[in-house]
Amino acid sequence: MKAIIVGGGIMGLATAWGLARQGHEVELFEQGPLPNPLASSMDEHRLIRHPYGTHAGYARMIDEAYAAWNLLWSDLGQTLHEPTGTLALTGNGADWAEKSAATLASIGRPMTELSMDELPRRFPQLDTKGLERAFWIETGGVLLAQDIVAALATHLGAQTRVQLHAGTPVRSADLEHGRIVTEAGETHGGDIVVVAAGAWAPRLLPGLAGRVTPSRQVVVYFDLPEDQRAAWARGPMIIEKTGDVGLYLVPPVRGRGMKVGDHEFSLTGDPVAPRDAQPGEMHALLDRCGSLLKGFDRWQIRNLKVCFYSVTADERFVVEKQGAKGWAMSPCSGHGFKFGAVMGLELAKTIAEGRDATAHARWAAGLAGDGST
């Protein structure tokens, strides 16, 4: 079988990896370089964690994700993940952390609740003002995202059955007949076409335009004072929701940056527009950092980074059969990278083995075993 894949971010590359592992031919097309610095996948790091609010399907899927990443580490010959544990915090009447804890308890992955007295003893970097509940789980950590994408592209580039076409924008995709046309006017065909083009996917698949919205997101990288660096390098990932701000913090593991972002979606922006950002855009996030993180007044902004999510209304992934020979692959909404390896492996299996496409779409949407309809 020959597969055509459009998009060289983590989803496209992981699907190519899954298909190549099974002995199939793959041609992958990426509009920019490989890796592409504009891709949603390209940042120093991404998080992987079990807490998932009420989404039991995705919480269950984390174990599958870890197994797929371990298989990838074996193939790459290196482990691009650093465990940190996960600290979920909530306040101001928000209840994401406690809902996550209840969901995980129901699937046999209990979290430990920390009292407001115990929290600063365990994590002295934090101020408890405004917090109401805190939950801890040993699992979870940092995926070194851009290193993973680069290593996977190099690994695939060495495979004789894989052709990588960097700097090759695709003009159109015909999922009924299994072919694509590049901007240069070249036609390429295969037994299957997978469009995994991130924020650009709705341009190639108009049917996604009303369901998948590009969303400009800004994250902040900080330089820490010398006396705080060691503690934060050993620190946990933090997910904190107190109403207006959905703060997540990525500790500076393996010499990477200290990153803080807001998970709330902008649902605006054009992925081809200039990616400039100003600190003024981040007032709410920086204010929350100031009240949550001790010594934050001495942190210095190193840089702001703009990336694009591809967001669905319910934040569930779209991985579905379209046409006789096509798949739309849009697992993002700001939480897709952690599932990159397993999404690619499982889509490869479904394509190669002829598994039920509807069941696959439900699984990718986190609906399998979720009690949702």
N, C-alpha and C positions, 0 to 999 in steps of 0.2 A: 504494500500500500504506500501511496505517496500523499503526504499532507503538505498543504500550504498554510503557513501561519503568518498573520499580519500583526506585528507588534513585538518589540524586543525587550519589554520589561519583564518582571519576574513571572507573570502569568504565561506570556508567549514562550519565554525560554524554558520554563518548567514543563510546559506541554510538549515542546520539542524534545526535551530530555526524556520525558516519559515514553514518547513514541519511539525515539531512537533506541532506548533500552530494550524495546521489544523487537528491534530489527527493522523498523520501518524507515522509509526515506522521508526527509523533511527539508523543505525550503522555507526559510524564515526571512521576512522582509521588515526592515526597520527604516523609518524615514530619516533618522539621524545616525550618528555614530553608535557603535555598540561598545559599551553602554552609552545610552543617550542621557546627557545630564538634565534634560527637560522631562524625562519620564517620571511618573509618580513613584517608581521604585527607587529613584536615585537620591538617597540621603544617607548620612552616616549610619543611621540605625533605625530600626523599627522594633516594636514590642511584640512579645508573645506572652499571653496570660490566660488563665482559666476564668477569672471573673467576667461575666458577660450579661449582667442584668438578669432579665427573665428569659433570655435566649438560650434555653437548655440545649438546643441542637448545636449551636456553635460552641458552647461550653464542652459538650461531649466531643466535638470534632477536634479539640485541641490535642487530645492524645493521639489521634490519627495524624495531626500535623507534625507533632514531635517525631513520630515514627518515620514520616516521609523526610523530614529534615535529616534525621540520622542516616537514612539511606543516601541522601545527597552528600552528607559529609564523607561517607565512605567512598563515594565515587570521586569526589573532589580531592580527597586525601587531606582535608583540613576541616576543623570545626569552627564555623563562623558564628558562634552563639556564645553568650556569656550569661550564666544564671545569676539572677539578682533577688528572686522572690518578688511578691506583689503585695503592695500596701494600698488598700482601697479605703478612701475617706469620704465622709459625707457630713453635710450640715445644712443649716438654713432650710430645714424641712425637706430637702432632697433625700431620696431613699435608694439610689442606684446601688450603693455598696451593700446595704442590707438585703436588697432583692438578689444581688449576686450571691451573697452568702447563703441565702435560703435555697436558691436554685442549685448551687454546688452541693449543699448538704443533701438535696433530693437525689443527686446522681452519685453520691458516695465520694465527693471531693470536698469535705468540710473545710471552712476557713475558721481561724481562731479570732474571736473578738477581743480587742485590746481596750481596756478602760482608758479614760482620759487621763488618769494618773499614770498608768503604765506606758502610754504612748510616748511621752517625752523621755522616759527612761530608756526605752528601746531605741528610739530614734531622736536623739537630742537636737538634730538639725531642725526639728519642727516646732512650731508654735501651735498650741491647741485652740487658740481663740477662733470662734466661729465653727468649730468642729463639734459634732454630736456623737458620731460612732466611727470606729476604725476596725478594719478586718485585715488579717494577715494570712497569706498562704505561701508556703515555701517554693512552690512552682512559679514559673514565669522568668523571663529574662529578655535580653537584648539580642536581636538579630542584626548582624553587621551588614546592612542592606546593600550598600553600593559595592562592598567587597564580594557579597554573594552573587550579585548580578554580573560583575566583572569576571569572577571565577567560573561561573556557569557558562558565560559566553565563550571564554577561552576553552573550557572543556568541550563544548559542542563544536567549536571550530576545528578541533582536532579529530572529530568523528567523520569517517569517509562517507557515511550515509546522510550527513547534514550539510546543507549549504546555507550560509548566512549572507544575506544581502543587506549590508549597512548602507546608509545614504541612499536608500531607494524608496521614495514615497510611493504609496499606492493610491491610484486615482479612484478605482472602483472595485467592488467585490461582488461577484455573482455566486451566491450561495446555493442557488438552484442547480447550476451546471458545474460548480467546482472550479472557478477560475477567477483570477484577478488581473487587473490592468494597471501597470505602473504609470507614474507621471510621464515617463519617457515613451509611453505607448506600447510597451512590451506586454504580451499576454502570457501568463503562466497558469497551467492547469494541474489539478491533482484529483485524487479520489475524495478528498475532504478539504475544506477551507475553514480555518479557525480565525476569527477576527478578535484579537486581544489587544486593541489599540488604545486602551485607557481613555483619557479625556477626549481623544480624537475619534473614538468608536462611533458616536452618533453621526459623524460626518460621512462615514462609510456605510452605516446601517441606519437609514432614516427612521426605521421602526423603533430604534432605541431613543430617539430624540425626545420623545415625550416621557420617557421613563428614567433616563440616565442624564443627570445634570452635571456638567463640569463645575467644580467649586474651588475657587482660589483660596488657598490656606497659607497662613504665615506662621512659621515657627521661629523661635528665638534661641540663638546659641550664646552662651555666656562664658566669660573668663572668670574663674573663681579666685578669691584671695588664697594665698599660699597656705594659710592655716586651716582652710576648709577643704582643700582638694582631696586629701587622703580619705577623710570620712565620707565624702560624697562618692568617691571612686568605689567604695565598698557598700554604697547605699542601695536602697531598693528602688525599683520603679514605683512611681506613685500615680494613682488615678484618683482625682479628687473632684467631686461634683457638688457644688453648693448653689445651684440655681443658674445664674446667668453665665457662669464660666465652667467649661468642662476641661479642667486642667489635667494634663498628663506631663510627667517629668521622666526623662531618660537620663540615668546617671552616666558619668563619663568613664565608662568601662574601657579597658585596653587603650587608654590614651585618647579616646574619642571625646567629642565635645559634650558639654552639659547642655541638654536641650529641654526646653519647655514649650508646649503648644496648647492650643485651645481646640478641642474637638468639635465645638459648635461650627456648623457649616455656613459659609458665606453664600453659597449657591449663586455666585456671580463670577464674572471674569471669562477671559478667552485664553486658552492655553498657548496661543501663538503670540499674545501681546507681551510687551516688555515686562519683566518680572522684578520690578522695583518695589520696595516696601519701606515704610517709615515707622519709627518707634511709636508715633502717635496712633497708629492703627491698633496698637496692642495695649491701650490704656487699662482696660478691664483685667486683662491677664496679668500685667505687671503689678497692678494694685493688689490682686489676689496673692501673687508671689510675695509681695512685701509683707502681707499679714500672716502668711503660712510658713515662710522659710526664714529661719533666724539668720541674721547677718546679711540679708538680701541687699541692704543698702550699700554694701561694698562690692556687690557683683557688678561686672561691667559687660555690657552687650558687645559681643564679638561681631556678630552679623545676624541679619534677618534673612531667612530663606523662604522663597515662595514656591509652593508646589501645588499640584492640582489633584483633587479627588474626583472620582466619578460617582455621584451620589444618587441612590434611589430613595423614594419616599419613605420606605420602611427599613432602609439600611441593610436590606438583604441582597445577596449576590444574584446576578443574572448570568447563568451559564445554561444556555438552552439551544436546542436544535432549531435551525432556521433554514428552510429550503431542503432539497433532497440531499445536498452535499455540504451543508454548512453548519457552523456553530458560532453563536455570539458568546463571548466570554468577557464578562464585566464584573468580576468579584472585587469590589473596592469599598466605597462608602467610608473610606478612612480606616478600615480595619481588615483589609484583604491580604497585606503582605505576609502576615503570620501563617496564612493558609496557602501561600504560593506553591510550595513543593507538593502538598497533597492535592491541591486543585489541578495541577498539571498532571500528576500521576494518574489520578482518577479519571480525568477527561480522556487521557490517552487510552486507558483501559476500556472506557465506555465506547470510544470510537473503534478501537481495534477488535473488541469482542462483541460488538453489536448489542451492548446492554441497553436496557430500557431508557430512552431519552427523558421521558417524563419523570421517572424516578430519580434520574441523575439531577435534573433541574431542582427537584424538591430537596434533595440532599444538599446541593450547593447553596440553596436558599436557607439552609439551617432548619428546615422543617421536619426532617426525619427524626422521629422520636422527641419532637418538641411539643407535641400535644396541640399544635396549631393546625388550622385548616386553610 
